[in-house]
Amino acid sequence: MMQWREGTVQEVRGRWPGAVEYAVELAGDEGRVVRALAYTALAGEPQVGDRVLLNASALLRGLGTGGLAFVVVAPDRLPADPPADAGHIVKARYTPQQQMFMAVDEQDSPHHAALTSGPADAGDLLGMPVVVADLHSALPAVVAGLRSERPGARVVYLMTDGGALPIAFSRTVAGLRDAGWLHGTVTVGQAYGGEHEAVTLHSGLLAARHVLGADVAVVVQGPGNVGTGTTWGYTGVAAGEALNAVGVLRGRGVAALRVSDADLRGRHRGISHHSRTAYGRVCLTAADVPVGLVDDEFGRLVHEQASALVEDASGDLALREVEVDGLDESLRASPVRLSTMGRGLDEDHAAFLHSAAAGRWAARLLEGGAG
């Protein structure tokens, strides 16, 4: 159930493309001030002094929204209507905040012809490397690893709908885009707000290759991974399905391992059971599984786990050993903060290192020197 609160905007605390963060004083709560996020495409831009209605459910229950309430509407300052030709593909469908977009693959799109002719119409990515990861926090590390060898590569990020639906929630994406580390973004399924929208991951991948001219695509859900402590009840299981899509479309799938030396939960020690399930049991196609070569006890554990994953997999997985020299420097050069499950680079170095190894492997596929 949704928990509503009313409040008054006190100040603007920050902004990035598609979102504004406010300090909002709650009505009837003894002057309590909370952080509240407004998506400008939904709620416009409330001003200081405006009355706002908030969805405070996750904030009040202490869930993983970064300590935020969300502005549903500023009833006295409604945003203007979008242009009439803004598209007719509905996302967040049949919710009070459903929106219509011009999807890259819909009939009225200027790119429709590109997706209904030639290799795109045939469903052919022409061997484009596609790195797939479980957690959103892997995105900057993957790109850092790729840039360690191919800084000029055109990287397109595809955000799936397992976590946050608005891409504007991700400061990581905004920072990577601003720094030029991403060439473009595509939001697929029910996710929305990318520079391009796509109805499915399949059409989004084809658009990345044939509309945006991507050299490499990275597919990761938005922030807000959900897990239940069961084998199948986590949103990252879709990483295996993403690799299947890459295989169907004749791309080169690269499975970025979720690794941790800091997570105290046994099922996430070394290679997470999320990777073992998504890649080992859900993925039914060919894919590369890069593993960083780290010569210490934990590094050897990860290598053993990766070898077992590949050997027992349902699909045709191939273990790819990747040297990690220089990857730490590339990670520390990231234009955005590296954080996974609340832990930074030095607190969970292995998590980012193995994601960067996947990016480095994708770069080598571009060079034609990979096996």
C-alpha positions in Angstrom: 0.0 0.0 0.0 1.1 3.5 -0.7 1.8 5.9 2.1 0.9 9.5 1.2 2.4 12.6 2.8 1.9 16.3 2.1 4.7 18.8 2.4 6.1 22.2 1.4 9.3 22.6 -0.7 12.0 24.3 1.5 15.0 24.2 -0.9 16.5 22.6 -4.0 19.4 20.3 -2.9 20.6 19.0 -6.2 19.7 18.3 -9.8 20.8 16.1 -12.7 19.2 15.3 -16.1 15.6 14.3 -15.5 15.5 14.7 -11.7 15.6 17.4 -9.0 16.1 16.6 -5.3 14.4 18.8 -2.7 14.2 19.3 1.0 10.5 19.1 1.9 8.9 19.9 5.2 6.2 17.4 6.0 2.8 18.8 7.1 1.7 18.0 10.6 4.9 16.2 11.5 6.5 18.8 13.8 8.6 20.3 11.1 10.3 17.1 9.9 12.3 17.7 6.7 12.9 14.9 4.3 14.7 14.4 1.0 12.3 14.1 -1.9 13.0 13.4 -5.5 10.9 14.8 -8.4 11.2 13.3 -11.9 10.8 16.3 -14.1 9.0 14.4 -16.9 6.3 13.4 -14.3 6.1 16.2 -11.8 7.7 19.1 -13.5 9.9 21.3 -11.3 8.2 22.4 -8.1 9.5 25.7 -6.7 10.4 26.7 -3.1 7.2 27.3 -1.2 5.1 24.9 -3.4 2.8 22.3 -1.8 3.7 18.8 -2.9 2.2 15.4 -2.5 4.7 12.6 -1.8 4.9 8.9 -2.0 6.7 8.2 1.2 6.2 4.5 1.5 9.8 3.3 0.9 11.2 6.2 3.0 9.0 5.4 6.0 9.8 1.7 5.8 13.5 2.2 5.4 13.8 0.5 2.0 16.6 1.0 -0.5 15.6 4.2 -2.2 18.6 6.2 -0.9 16.5 7.7 1.9 14.1 9.4 -0.4 10.5 10.2 -0.8 9.1 10.8 -4.3 7.2 13.8 -5.5 3.9 12.6 -7.1 2.6 16.0 -8.0 2.7 19.7 -7.1 -1.0 20.3 -7.4 -0.8 24.0 -7.7 2.0 23.9 -10.4 1.1 21.2 -12.9 3.6 20.6 -15.8 2.7 21.5 -19.3 1.4 18.9 -21.7 4.0 17.2 -23.9 4.0 17.7 -27.7 1.2 15.9 -29.4 3.7 13.9 -31.6 5.7 12.6 -28.7 4.9 9.0 -29.5 2.3 6.4 -28.4 4.2 3.6 -26.7 3.0 3.5 -23.1 5.4 2.7 -20.2 4.6 2.2 -16.5 1.4 0.9 -18.1 -1.9 1.1 -16.4 -0.5 2.9 -13.4 -1.6 6.5 -12.4 1.8 7.7 -13.7 1.9 5.9 -17.1 3.5 7.9 -19.8 3.7 7.8 -23.6 7.0 7.9 -25.5 8.3 7.8 -29.0 9.9 4.4 -29.0 12.8 3.9 -31.4 11.0 0.8 -32.9 7.5 2.2 -33.3 6.0 3.0 -36.7 6.2 6.8 -36.4 9.8 6.8 -35.2 12.3 8.3 -37.6 14.4 5.2 -37.0 11.7 2.7 -37.9 13.1 2.2 -41.4 16.5 1.4 -40.0 15.1 -1.4 -37.9 13.0 -2.9 -40.6 15.7 -3.3 -43.2 19.1 -4.9 -43.6 20.9 -6.6 -40.7 18.5 -5.0 -38.1 15.4 -6.5 -39.8 17.2 -9.9 -39.9 17.9 -9.6 -36.1 21.7 -9.4 -36.6 24.0 -7.5 -34.2 26.9 -8.4 -36.5 28.9 -9.9 -33.6 28.7 -6.8 -31.4 30.0 -7.5 -27.9 27.3 -7.1 -25.2 28.4 -7.1 -21.6 25.6 -8.3 -19.2 25.7 -7.7 -15.5 23.5 -8.3 -12.5 23.8 -5.1 -10.4 23.6 -1.5 -11.6 26.8 -0.8 -9.6 28.7 -2.9 -12.2 28.1 -0.4 -15.0 30.9 2.1 -14.3 33.4 -0.6 -13.6 32.6 -2.4 -16.8 33.0 0.8 -18.8 36.3 1.6 -16.9 37.7 -1.8 -17.9 36.6 -1.3 -21.5 38.2 2.1 -21.6 41.5 0.8 -20.2 42.1 -0.6 -23.7 39.6 1.1 -26.0 38.9 4.6 -24.7 37.3 5.7 -28.0 34.8 2.8 -28.1 31.2 3.9 -28.5 29.4 2.4 -25.5 25.7 2.3 -25.3 23.9 1.4 -22.0 20.6 -0.5 -22.1 18.7 -0.3 -18.8 16.2 -3.1 -18.2 13.2 -2.9 -16.0 14.2 -5.2 -13.1 15.1 -2.3 -10.7 14.2 1.4 -11.0 12.0 2.2 -14.0 13.1 5.9 -14.5 16.7 6.1 -15.7 16.8 9.6 -14.1 17.1 7.8 -10.7 20.7 6.9 -11.6 23.2 9.6 -10.9 25.8 7.0 -12.2 24.3 7.1 -15.7 24.1 10.9 -15.6 27.7 11.2 -14.6 29.0 8.7 -17.1 27.0 10.4 -19.9 28.3 13.8 -18.9 31.9 12.6 -18.8 31.5 11.1 -22.3 32.0 7.5 -21.1 28.6 6.6 -22.6 27.7 7.3 -26.1 24.0 6.8 -25.5 21.3 5.2 -23.4 18.3 3.0 -24.3 15.5 2.1 -21.8 13.8 -1.1 -22.6 10.6 -2.8 -21.4 8.9 -0.8 -18.7 12.0 1.2 -18.0 11.9 4.8 -19.4 13.7 8.1 -19.8 16.7 7.0 -21.9 17.7 9.0 -24.9 15.9 6.2 -26.8 13.0 4.0 -25.7 12.5 0.5 -26.9 9.7 -1.9 -26.5 11.9 -5.0 -25.9 15.5 -5.7 -25.1 15.8 -7.3 -28.5 14.8 -4.2 -30.4 16.8 -2.0 -28.0 20.0 -4.0 -28.7 19.4 -3.7 -32.5 18.8 0.0 -32.1 22.1 0.3 -30.1 24.0 -1.3 -32.9 22.2 0.0 -36.0 20.8 3.4 -34.9 23.4 4.6 -32.4 26.3 2.8 -34.0 27.5 1.2 -30.8 30.8 -0.7 -30.7 29.8 -2.3 -27.4 26.5 -2.5 -25.5 26.2 -2.9 -21.7 22.9 -4.4 -20.4 22.2 -4.0 -16.7 19.0 -3.4 -14.7 18.5 0.0 -13.0 19.3 0.7 -9.4 17.3 -1.3 -6.9 18.0 -5.0 -7.3 15.5 -7.1 -5.5 16.4 -10.4 -3.8 14.5 -12.8 -1.6 17.3 -15.2 -0.4 15.8 -17.9 -2.7 17.4 -19.4 -5.8 15.0 -17.9 -8.2 13.5 -14.9 -6.5 15.8 -12.0 -7.5 15.5 -9.6 -10.4 19.1 -10.3 -11.6 17.9 -13.6 -13.0 17.1 -11.6 -16.1 20.8 -11.3 -16.8 20.6 -14.9 -18.1 17.7 -14.0 -20.4 19.6 -11.0 -21.7 22.4 -13.3 -22.8 19.9 -15.5 -24.6 18.7 -12.4 -26.4 22.2 -11.5 -27.4 22.7 -15.1 -28.7 19.5 -15.0 -30.7 20.6 -11.7 -32.3 24.0 -13.0 -33.2 25.9 -10.8 -30.8 28.9 -11.8 -28.6 27.6 -12.2 -25.0 30.0 -11.4 -22.2 28.8 -12.4 -18.7 30.2 -10.1 -16.0 30.5 -12.0 -12.8 29.1 -10.7 -9.5 31.9 -11.2 -7.1 32.5 -10.1 -3.5 35.1 -10.5 -0.9 33.2 -8.3 1.6 29.7 -9.7 1.6 29.2 -11.7 4.7 26.4 -13.8 3.3 27.7 -17.2 2.3 25.6 -17.3 -0.9 27.4 -14.2 -2.2 30.9 -15.2 -1.1 33.2 -15.2 -4.1 30.9 -15.6 -7.2 27.4 -14.8 -6.1 24.7 -17.5 -6.5 23.0 -14.8 -8.6 25.7 -15.2 -11.3 25.7 -19.0 -10.8 22.0 -19.2 -11.4 21.5 -16.6 -14.2 24.6 -17.6 -16.2 24.8 -21.3 -15.3 21.1 -22.3 -15.5 19.1 -19.5 -17.3 21.5 -18.8 -20.1 21.1 -21.4 -22.8 23.4 -19.9 -25.4 27.1 -19.3 -26.0 28.7 -16.6 -23.9 32.1 -15.6 -22.6 32.7 -15.6 -18.8 35.7 -13.4 -18.0 37.6 -13.9 -14.8 40.3 -11.7 -13.5 43.6 -13.4 -12.8 44.4 -12.5 -9.2 47.1 -14.6 -7.6 45.9 -14.7 -4.0 43.7 -17.0 -2.0 40.5 -15.2 -2.8 41.4 -14.9 -6.5 42.0 -18.6 -6.7 38.6 -19.2 -5.1 36.9 -17.1 -7.7 38.8 -18.9 -10.5 37.7 -22.3 -9.2 34.1 -21.1 -8.9 34.1 -19.7 -12.4 35.6 -22.9 -13.8 32.9 -24.9 -12.1 30.2 -22.5 -13.3 31.3 -22.9 -16.9 31.7 -26.7 -16.7 28.2 -27.2 -15.3 26.4 -24.6 -17.3 23.3 -25.3 -19.4 24.6 -23.1 -22.2 27.9 -23.0 -24.1 29.9 -20.9 -21.7 33.7 -20.3 -22.2 36.0 -19.2 -19.4 38.2 -16.3 -20.4 41.1 -15.4 -18.2 41.9 -11.7 -18.1 45.0 -10.0 -16.7 44.1 -7.2 -14.2 47.2 -5.1 -14.5 46.2 -1.4 -14.7 42.5 -2.0 -14.0 42.8 -0.5 -10.5 44.0 2.7 -12.0 41.2 2.7 -14.5 38.6 2.2 -11.7 40.0 5.0 -9.7 39.7 7.3 -12.7 35.9 6.8 -12.8 34.0 10.0 -13.1 31.3 8.6 -10.8 31.5 7.1 -7.3 31.9 3.4 -7.3 29.6 1.8 -4.7 27.9 -1.6 -4.5 25.6 -2.6 -1.7 26.9 0.4 0.2 30.5 -0.5 -0.2 33.1 1.5 -2.1 36.1 0.5 -4.2 38.4 -0.1 -1.3 35.8 -1.9 0.8 34.9 -4.5 -1.9 37.7 -4.2 -4.5 37.0 -7.6 -6.0 33.5 -6.6 -7.0 34.6 -3.8 -9.3 37.8 -5.6 -10.5 35.9 -8.5 -12.0 33.4 -6.2 -13.6 36.2 -4.3 -15.1 37.8 -7.5 -16.3 34.5 -8.2 -18.3 34.8 -4.7 -19.9 38.5 -5.4 -20.8 37.5 -8.6 -22.4 34.8 -6.9 -24.5 37.5 -4.4 -25.7 39.7 -7.3 -26.8 36.8 -8.7 -28.8 36.7 -5.5 -30.7 40.4 -5.8 -31.4 39.9 -9.3 -32.8 42.6 -10.6 -30.5 40.3 -12.6 -28.2 39.8 -16.3 -28.5 
